[in-house]
């Protein structure tokens, strides 16, 4: 018996184009004082990264698969297929790398191997939607002689920042910032520059602020104005907006703001033409605002969510969805009467019933990735796994 464990060195979230490093440890769990006959042998082990695509058959029409191989591992099969037994289709994979051949472990002995691979920049981001899923995994295959291959899978998450691949290799490396007191390998310097460059690009894209004012009105007149300071965000940020109802002609009784994603299947892959778009709500704010002149809301973009993207099969966009409830009578805006100066108490009660109108409005926004280290801090994916052979 051999225990195989794998752990990602830097969390479970990466940017496309970054290197993924994993330590694979194999250990003979028997005590060291066991006899030499208790030594364990492994024929080989290999590792490979792949992206698995799964689509809902009721929403996505995919062409027939050309892969007709059986999904059963034969007893003497030695071909390493990392996605064997997985649902869906493997749409992206890296070349497999052999970790070792003919490994012998004595009782209590362990060996650790390092696996490193650069994540492809032309793949989709990790995404779990209502119609499609893109899931990344590192699969490690191990095999004893004359035994089936055992697969150890470590899931992780990939964020895609468009435009990053065009700046991966700066031309003027002499002016790159460096610490003369630290000795760094050239690969580590390049990886650091890549992460720093991604942070700079995200900061430049999301720090531009400009006042966006929108008039809110229905068929009866103006309700108020809405103000937002930018339209480009990164996941993990808060979306802050303000309302001004003081200049409106129609009283607003209540409003609801929802942060939503729009998952749209490309027309060529729709199961039926004109099928509806799927919406998912990630945060919402509801408020009663009668007699309110100004108010605001703040909606956080979850770090676990996917930024906007588009592939040949699906596109994901973000939006703010507004729902307003307005009164048909302008008198509803009037404030409660002032208390009389005499000792006699007065009682005022709100209207029990009124005629209302409802309408909605959608405001598209753009959501970009964030620093992968920040996303790793709240990731539910551990980045480690183990099995026993």
C-alpha positions as CSV (number, residue, x, y, z in Angstrom):
1,X,0.0,0.0,0.0
2,X,1.3,3.5,-1.0
3,X,-0.2,6.8,0.1
4,X,-0.2,9.4,-2.7
5,X,-0.9,13.1,-1.9
6,X,-0.8,16.2,-4.0
7,X,-0.8,19.8,-2.9
8,X,-0.7,23.1,-4.9
9,X,2.0,25.4,-3.5
10,X,0.1,28.7,-3.9
11,X,-3.6,28.3,-3.2
12,X,-6.1,27.0,-5.7
13,X,-6.7,30.1,-7.9
14,X,-4.5,31.1,-10.8
15,X,-4.4,33.5,-13.7
16,X,-4.2,32.0,-17.2
17,X,-0.5,32.3,-18.2
18,X,0.8,31.7,-14.6
19,X,2.8,28.6,-13.6
20,X,1.1,26.0,-11.5
21,X,3.3,24.2,-9.1
22,X,2.4,21.0,-7.2
23,X,4.2,18.8,-4.8
24,X,3.4,15.1,-5.2
25,X,4.4,12.9,-2.2
26,X,4.4,9.1,-2.1
27,X,4.8,7.3,1.2
28,X,4.9,3.7,2.4
29,X,2.8,3.9,5.6
30,X,4.2,0.7,7.1
31,X,6.5,1.3,10.2
32,X,10.3,1.4,9.5
33,X,10.9,-1.8,11.5
34,X,8.8,-3.9,9.1
35,X,10.6,-6.6,7.0
36,X,12.2,-5.8,3.6
37,X,9.5,-7.9,2.0
38,X,7.1,-5.1,2.8
39,X,8.7,-2.7,0.2
40,X,6.3,-1.3,-2.3
41,X,6.8,-0.7,-6.0
42,X,5.2,1.6,-8.5
43,X,5.8,1.3,-12.3
44,X,5.3,5.0,-13.1
45,X,3.5,8.2,-12.4
46,X,2.5,11.1,-14.7
47,X,0.7,14.4,-14.3
48,X,-1.3,16.5,-16.7
49,X,-3.6,19.6,-16.6
50,X,-7.0,19.5,-18.4
51,X,-10.1,21.5,-18.7
52,X,-13.4,19.6,-18.6
53,X,-16.5,21.1,-20.4
54,X,-20.0,20.0,-19.4
55,X,-23.2,21.2,-21.0
56,X,-26.9,20.8,-20.2
57,X,-28.4,18.6,-22.9
58,X,-31.7,20.5,-22.6
59,X,-30.1,23.9,-23.3
60,X,-27.0,23.3,-25.4
61,X,-26.9,21.4,-28.7
62,X,-23.3,20.1,-29.2
63,X,-22.1,18.2,-32.3
64,X,-21.5,14.5,-31.9
65,X,-18.3,13.6,-30.2
66,X,-15.6,12.0,-32.3
67,X,-14.2,10.1,-29.3
68,X,-15.8,6.7,-29.2
69,X,-13.4,5.0,-26.7
70,X,-14.9,3.1,-23.9
71,X,-14.8,4.7,-20.5
72,X,-13.5,1.7,-18.7
73,X,-9.9,1.1,-17.6
74,X,-8.6,-2.3,-18.7
75,X,-6.5,-4.3,-16.3
76,X,-3.4,-4.1,-18.5
77,X,-4.1,-0.6,-19.9
78,X,-1.0,1.7,-19.7
79,X,-2.3,4.7,-21.5
80,X,-2.7,7.8,-19.3
81,X,-6.1,9.4,-20.0
82,X,-6.5,12.2,-17.3
83,X,-10.2,12.8,-18.0
84,X,-11.2,9.1,-17.9
85,X,-14.5,8.7,-16.0
86,X,-15.2,12.5,-16.1
87,X,-18.5,13.9,-17.4
88,X,-18.4,16.1,-20.5
89,X,-15.6,16.7,-22.9
90,X,-12.0,17.6,-22.5
91,X,-11.5,20.8,-24.4
92,X,-8.0,21.7,-23.3
93,X,-5.0,19.8,-21.9
94,X,-1.3,20.2,-21.4
95,X,1.3,17.7,-22.5
96,X,1.7,14.9,-19.9
97,X,4.9,14.9,-17.8
98,X,6.4,11.8,-16.3
99,X,7.2,12.2,-12.6
100,X,9.1,8.9,-12.2
101,X,9.5,5.3,-13.3
102,X,10.1,2.2,-11.2
103,X,9.8,3.7,-7.8
104,X,10.6,1.5,-4.8
105,X,9.6,2.6,-1.3
106,X,10.8,0.8,1.8
107,X,8.6,0.8,5.0
108,X,8.4,4.3,6.4
109,X,10.1,5.8,3.3
110,X,8.6,8.7,1.3
111,X,9.6,10.5,-1.9
112,X,8.4,14.0,-3.1
113,X,8.3,15.1,-6.7
114,X,7.6,18.6,-8.0
115,X,5.4,19.3,-11.0
116,X,5.3,22.6,-12.7
117,X,3.3,23.7,-15.8
118,X,2.3,27.0,-17.3
119,X,-1.5,27.4,-17.6
120,X,-2.6,27.9,-21.3
121,X,-3.7,31.5,-22.0
122,X,-6.2,30.5,-24.8
123,X,-8.5,28.5,-22.5
124,X,-11.8,29.6,-21.0
125,X,-12.1,30.7,-17.3
126,X,-13.5,28.4,-14.6
127,X,-17.2,28.7,-14.6
128,X,-20.2,26.8,-13.2
129,X,-23.3,28.1,-14.8
130,X,-26.9,26.9,-15.3
131,X,-26.2,25.6,-18.9
132,X,-22.4,25.0,-19.1
133,X,-19.5,24.3,-16.8
134,X,-15.7,24.8,-17.3
135,X,-13.7,22.9,-14.7
136,X,-9.9,22.7,-14.4
137,X,-8.1,19.8,-12.8
138,X,-4.6,18.5,-12.3
139,X,-4.7,14.8,-12.7
140,X,-1.9,12.5,-11.5
141,X,-1.9,8.9,-12.7
142,X,-0.1,6.1,-10.9
143,X,0.2,2.4,-11.8
144,X,1.5,-0.7,-10.3
145,X,2.7,-3.5,-12.6
146,X,-0.2,-5.5,-14.1
147,X,-2.7,-3.3,-12.3
148,X,-5.2,-0.6,-13.5
149,X,-4.1,3.1,-13.4
150,X,-5.2,5.0,-10.4
151,X,-6.1,8.7,-10.9
152,X,-5.7,11.5,-8.3
153,X,-7.4,14.7,-9.2
154,X,-6.8,18.2,-7.7
155,X,-9.3,20.8,-8.8
156,X,-8.3,24.4,-9.1
157,X,-9.7,27.7,-10.5
158,X,-8.5,29.7,-13.5
159,X,-9.2,33.4,-14.1
160,X,-8.6,34.9,-17.6
161,X,-7.5,38.5,-18.0
162,X,-7.7,39.5,-21.6
163,X,-4.7,41.4,-22.9
164,X,-2.3,39.9,-20.3
165,X,-0.7,37.5,-22.8
166,X,0.5,40.4,-25.0
167,X,2.6,41.7,-22.1
168,X,4.1,38.6,-20.6
169,X,7.6,39.2,-21.8
170,X,8.7,42.8,-21.4
171,X,11.3,43.9,-23.9
172,X,13.4,46.0,-21.5
173,X,14.2,43.7,-18.6
174,X,17.0,45.8,-17.4
175,X,14.7,48.4,-15.9
176,X,12.5,45.9,-14.2
177,X,12.4,46.4,-10.4
178,X,14.5,44.0,-8.4
179,X,15.9,43.5,-4.9
180,X,19.7,43.3,-4.9
181,X,19.7,41.6,-1.5
182,X,17.6,38.6,-2.7
183,X,18.7,35.9,-5.2
184,X,15.9,35.0,-7.5
185,X,15.8,32.7,-10.4
186,X,14.9,34.1,-13.7
187,X,11.6,32.1,-13.8
188,X,10.6,33.5,-10.4
189,X,11.3,37.0,-11.6
190,X,9.1,36.5,-14.7
191,X,6.3,35.0,-12.6
192,X,6.4,37.9,-10.2
193,X,6.4,40.4,-13.1
194,X,3.3,38.6,-14.6
195,X,1.4,38.9,-11.3
196,X,2.4,42.5,-10.8
197,X,1.5,43.4,-14.4
198,X,-2.0,41.8,-14.0
199,X,-2.5,43.8,-10.8
200,X,-1.5,47.0,-12.7
201,X,-3.8,46.3,-15.6
202,X,-6.7,45.6,-13.3
203,X,-6.0,48.7,-11.3
204,X,-5.8,50.9,-14.4
205,X,-9.0,49.5,-15.8
206,X,-11.1,49.7,-12.6
207,X,-9.8,52.9,-11.1
208,X,-11.1,55.3,-13.8
209,X,-14.0,57.2,-12.2
210,X,-16.5,59.3,-14.1
211,X,-20.0,60.4,-13.0
212,X,-22.8,58.5,-14.7
213,X,-26.2,60.1,-14.2
214,X,-29.4,58.4,-15.3
215,X,-33.0,59.8,-15.2
216,X,-35.5,57.3,-13.8
217,X,-39.0,57.8,-15.3
218,X,-42.1,56.0,-16.3
219,X,-45.1,56.9,-18.5
220,X,-46.4,59.2,-15.8
221,X,-43.3,61.3,-15.3
222,X,-39.9,61.5,-13.7
223,X,-39.3,59.4,-10.6
224,X,-35.7,60.5,-9.7
225,X,-32.1,60.2,-10.8
226,X,-29.5,57.5,-10.3
227,X,-25.8,58.1,-9.9
228,X,-22.9,55.6,-10.3
229,X,-19.2,56.6,-10.4
230,X,-17.9,53.8,-12.7
231,X,-19.0,50.9,-14.9
232,X,-15.9,48.6,-14.7
233,X,-15.2,46.6,-11.6
234,X,-13.2,43.6,-10.5
235,X,-14.6,40.7,-8.5
236,X,-14.4,41.4,-4.8
237,X,-15.3,45.1,-5.2
238,X,-18.4,46.8,-3.9
239,X,-20.8,48.5,-6.4
240,X,-22.0,51.7,-4.8
241,X,-24.9,53.8,-6.3
242,X,-27.1,56.7,-5.1
243,X,-30.6,57.7,-5.7
244,X,-32.1,61.3,-5.7
245,X,-35.9,61.3,-5.5
246,X,-36.2,65.0,-4.4
247,X,-36.6,66.3,-8.0
248,X,-39.0,63.6,-9.1
249,X,-42.7,64.2,-9.9
250,X,-43.8,60.6,-9.1
251,X,-43.3,59.3,-5.6
252,X,-41.2,56.1,-5.3
253,X,-42.5,53.8,-2.7
254,X,-39.9,51.0,-2.9
255,X,-37.0,49.9,-5.0
256,X,-35.0,46.7,-5.5
257,X,-31.5,46.5,-6.9
258,X,-30.1,43.1,-7.9
259,X,-26.6,42.2,-9.1
260,X,-27.0,39.6,-11.8
261,X,-25.2,37.6,-14.4
262,X,-26.6,36.9,-17.8
263,X,-25.6,33.5,-19.3
264,X,-26.4,33.4,-23.0
265,X,-25.8,30.4,-25.3
266,X,-24.5,31.3,-28.7
267,X,-27.1,31.0,-31.4
268,X,-25.2,28.2,-33.2
269,X,-25.3,26.0,-30.1
270,X,-28.8,26.7,-28.8
271,X,-31.0,23.7,-28.3
272,X,-34.0,25.6,-29.7
273,X,-33.9,28.9,-31.5
274,X,-34.9,31.8,-29.3
275,X,-34.5,30.0,-26.0
276,X,-34.5,32.3,-23.0
277,X,-31.4,33.7,-21.3
278,X,-30.4,32.3,-17.9
279,X,-30.0,34.9,-15.0
280,X,-28.3,34.4,-11.7
281,X,-28.6,36.8,-8.8
282,X,-25.5,37.3,-6.6
283,X,-26.5,40.2,-4.3
284,X,-29.6,42.4,-3.8
285,X,-30.7,45.5,-1.9
286,X,-34.3,46.4,-1.2
287,X,-35.5,49.5,0.5
288,X,-38.8,51.4,1.2
289,X,-38.2,55.0,0.2
290,X,-41.4,56.9,0.7
291,X,-40.6,60.4,2.0
292,X,-36.9,59.7,1.2
293,X,-35.0,62.4,-0.7
294,X,-31.6,60.6,-1.1
295,X,-30.5,57.1,-0.4
296,X,-27.8,54.7,-1.6
297,X,-26.9,51.0,-1.8
298,X,-23.7,48.9,-1.8
299,X,-23.6,45.5,-3.5
300,X,-20.5,43.3,-3.2
301,X,-19.3,41.2,-6.1
302,X,-18.5,37.8,-4.7
303,X,-14.9,36.6,-4.9
304,X,-16.2,33.2,-5.9
305,X,-18.0,34.4,-9.0
306,X,-16.7,34.4,-12.5
307,X,-15.8,37.6,-14.4
308,X,-17.5,38.3,-17.7
309,X,-16.2,36.3,-20.7
310,X,-17.2,34.9,-24.0
311,X,-16.4,31.7,-25.8
312,X,-17.7,30.1,-29.0
313,X,-20.5,28.4,-26.9
314,X,-21.5,30.7,-24.1
315,X,-21.1,34.4,-23.0
316,X,-21.4,35.7,-19.5
317,X,-22.3,39.4,-18.8
318,X,-23.0,41.3,-15.7
319,X,-25.8,43.8,-15.0
320,X,-27.7,45.8,-12.3
321,X,-31.4,45.0,-12.4
322,X,-33.7,47.7,-10.9
323,X,-37.3,47.3,-9.9
324,X,-39.3,50.3,-8.8
325,X,-42.7,50.6,-7.2
326,X,-44.3,54.1,-7.6
327,X,-47.5,55.7,-6.5
328,X,-50.1,57.0,-9.0
329,X,-51.0,59.9,-6.6
330,X,-48.5,62.6,-6.1
331,X,-49.9,63.4,-2.7
332,X,-48.3,60.3,-1.2
333,X,-45.1,62.3,-1.1
334,X,-46.4,64.6,1.6
335,X,-44.8,64.1,5.0
336,X,-46.8,63.3,8.2
337,X,-48.4,66.4,9.8
338,X,-46.5,68.2,12.5
339,X,-47.5,67.6,16.1
340,X,-49.7,70.4,17.6
341,X,-48.2,72.8,20.1
342,X,-51.0,72.1,22.7
343,X,-50.9,69.3,25.2
344,X,-53.4,67.3,23.1
345,X,-51.8,64.4,21.3
346,X,-52.4,63.8,17.6
347,X,-52.4,60.5,15.7
348,X,-51.3,60.0,12.2
349,X,-51.5,56.7,10.3
350,X,-50.3,55.8,6.8
351,X,-52.4,55.0,3.8
352,X,-53.7,51.5,4.0
353,X,-54.2,51.1,0.3
354,X,-53.0,52.9,-2.8
355,X,-52.7,52.4,-6.5
356,X,-49.2,51.7,-7.7
357,X,-47.2,51.2,-10.9
358,X,-44.2,48.9,-11.2
359,X,-41.4,49.0,-13.8
360,X,-37.9,47.6,-14.2
361,X,-34.6,48.8,-15.7
362,X,-31.3,47.0,-16.5
363,X,-27.8,48.7,-16.4
364,X,-25.0,46.7,-18.0
365,X,-21.6,46.7,-16.1
366,X,-18.3,45.1,-16.8
367,X,-16.7,42.8,-14.2
368,X,-13.0,41.8,-14.5
369,X,-10.9,39.2,-12.6
370,X,-9.0,40.0,-9.4
371,X,-5.7,39.1,-7.8
372,X,-5.6,35.3,-7.6
373,X,-4.1,35.4,-4.1
374,X,-7.1,37.4,-2.9
375,X,-9.5,34.9,-4.5
376,X,-7.6,32.0,-3.0
377,X,-8.2,33.3,0.5
378,X,-11.9,32.6,0.3
379,X,-11.8,29.7,-2.2
380,X,-13.7,26.6,-1.1
381,X,-11.3,24.5,-3.2
382,X,-8.5,23.2,-0.9
383,X,-5.9,22.6,-3.7
384,X,-4.9,19.3,-2.1
385,X,-6.1,15.7,-2.4
386,X,-4.8,12.2,-1.7
387,X,-5.5,8.5,-2.4
388,X,-4.2,5.1,-1.4
389,X,-2.9,2.6,-4.0
